[in-house]
Amino acid sequence: MTELRRWKAAPKPQRMILDGAYVRLEPLDPTRHTDNLFKAATAPGAQARFRYLAEDTPADVAELRRWAEEAAASDDPLFFAVIDKSTGRAEGRQALMRIDANNGVAEIGHIMWGPGIARTRASTEALFLFADYIFSLGYRRFEWKCNDLNLPSKRAAERFGFSFEGLFRQHMVVKGENRDTAWFSILDGEWPRLRAGYESWLRPGNFDASGGQAIKLTFR
């Protein structure tokens, strides 16, 4: 059994810019981010994009702005806009949530990556920046949870190096439907190996001019 008598609570994550090579995570700002987030949210494929999120596709910019004002005021979930550094536009959003500083646990959630960054090095780096920040603060555990029916989310969790831990049956009611929740995690002792894999994959030389990868993301 791991000895934790000297364990102290980790600090809470802060509203701060997390800067990467391809994306920049900025604390959600309704004034600066709403217009571009609306374009990303309502681009073709919106129905599938919001299928497993708690909210529906915004009907107009005003509705999204109201959501963003409420979200930006929250400390948990703590929302960030994902800025594509090649365009300067907010192409998605994500949050740190269920933040348990006393036990060193945090989760990534409320992920909405628009078509400009979904399934690209940009979204992978957005996940990496969150994980690297959390573990740099001394957290012991980083979680990913999703509806068990959400196969793309489960595949993404595994690709990102999360380990499947099990299924919470009848865990939630979302949009009037039952949600069985699949749980995934990365532990602090696993992060150095995973971090090395991310850094190797994210290096500029791994991508061609169109962003295609030379080698896949792997963790040795």
N, C-alpha and C positions, 0 to 999 in steps of 0.2 A: 504494500500500500504506500502511495506517495505521501511523504511527510509535508504537511502544509501548515505547521504551527506558526511559521513566520510569514504566512501569506497576509498581504494587506490589500485592501480594495484598490482596484485600478482606477485611474482618473476617468472621468466622463469624456467622451469625444466632444470636440469643440466645433463650432461653426468656423471653418477655416478652409482655404483653398488647398486642394490636393492636386499637385501638378504632375503630369506624366509626359511622355513623348508625343502621344497622339491625342489625348484628351486631358481636360482640366475639369475637376469636380469643384463646383462653386456652390456655396450655401444657396438654397433656393430663394430667388428674389422675384416676387410677382411682377414687379415693374419691368425688369430687364429680361425675364425668361419666358413670360407667358405666351407671347406671340409665336415664337419659334417652337415652343413646346406644343402649342395647339396644332401647328403644321405637322409636327412629327406624330402627334397622337392620332390625327384624323387622316393621315396619308393612307393610300390603299392598303388593305389588310387590317384596318382598325378593329373590326369585329373580333378577329382572332387575337389581336394584341391585347384587348381588354377582357377576353373571355374569362380569365381566371383572376382578374384584379377585383378589388372590393368595389370600385366605382365603375360606371359605364363610360363609354366614349363621350367626351364633352360635346354638347350640341352646338356651342359657339364659344368665342373667345371670352365673353363675359362669364360664362359658367366655369370655364377653366380658371379664370382669374380669381373667382370666389374660392374655388378649391385651393388654389395656390396660396392665397392669403391665409387661409386656415392652416394649411400644411407648413408654411414658412414660420408660423408662430409656435410650432410644436418642437419640444426638445426630444420627444420620443413618440413617434418616429422623428428622426433628424434627417430632413430631406436635402438632397443635393441635385443640382442640374448637371448633366453630362454635356460638356462643351467640346465639340469637335474642333480641335485646334487648327485644322486645315481650312475651316470656314468661319470659325468664331461663333457658330450658332449652337444653341441648346438643342441637341438631338435626342435627349432622353432625360430620365430622372431615376433616382434610386434613393434608398433611405437606410440608415442604421436604425435598428429598432429592437424592442425588447432588451434594452440595454441594462444589464445587471452588473454594475461595477463591483458590487460586493463579492460576487463570485467569478468575475472576469469572463462574462459571456455577452456576446452581441450577435445580432442577426442582420443579414442583408435582406431587404424586402422592398415591396412597392416598386418593383422594377418595371419601368416602361422604357424600352429602348426602341426608338423609331427606326424606320428602314434605312436611314442614313448610317447607322452604326450597328444595328443588330447583326450578329454572326460575323463580325469583323474584328480586327485587332483592337479597334476602339472600345468595343464593349468588353472584350477580355481585359484590356488595361483598366477599364473602369472598375471591374470586379477586383483586380489585383490591387489597385490603389486603396480600396476599402480594407481588404484583408491586411495589407502591409501596415496601414495606419493602426488598425485595431491591435495587431500583435506588437507593434512598436510601443503601444501604451501599456503593454504587459498583460493583455487579456489572454486567457487560457483556452478559449473556445470561440469559434466563429461559425455561425449556423446559416443554413439555407433550408427553407421549408417551402413546400408547394403542394397544391392539390395533386393527389395521386393520379388523377386523370390527365394531368398536364405533362404529357410525355416529353415535349421539347424542353420543359424546365428541368425535368429529371435527367435528361441527357446532358443538359448544360452543366448541372451540378457535378456530374461525374467527370465531364471533360475538364472542369475547373479544379479538380482534385479533391472534391468533397467525398466523404465516405458515407454510404447509406447506413442508417442506424435502425430504421424500422418504420412502422406505419401506425399512426394514431387514428383509429377507426372512429367515425362519427365525431370528429374533433370540433367542427365548426358548422354553422349554417351561413352560407354566403349566397347572396342574391336569391334566396328562397330555395337553395339546394344544399344537400348534404355535402360536406367536404371531409374526406379521409385525407389526412395530411402525411406526406412522406417527409421524413426528417433526415438531413444530411449535416455533416460537420467537418471542420478542419480543427485540429488541436495545435497548440503552440509548439509541441515537440515535432510535429510534422511540417511546420511552416518553413524551416530552413531549406529542406529538400524541395518543397513545392516552389518556394521563392526562386531558387536557382533555375528551375524549369521555366518559370514565367520570364525571368530576365533573359534567358537564352532565346526563348521564342520571340520576345518582343523586340529584340535588337533589329535595327533598321535593315541590316543585311539579309534578314530572313524574308524580306518581302520584295516583290517586283514593283514596277511603276504603278500597276493597277491595284496593289495591295494584296496580291495573291501570295500565299505562304510557300516557302521552299520546304520547310519541315513542319510536321504537326507538333502541337503542344504535347509534350511528354514529361513525365516526372520519374527520374531514376532513383 
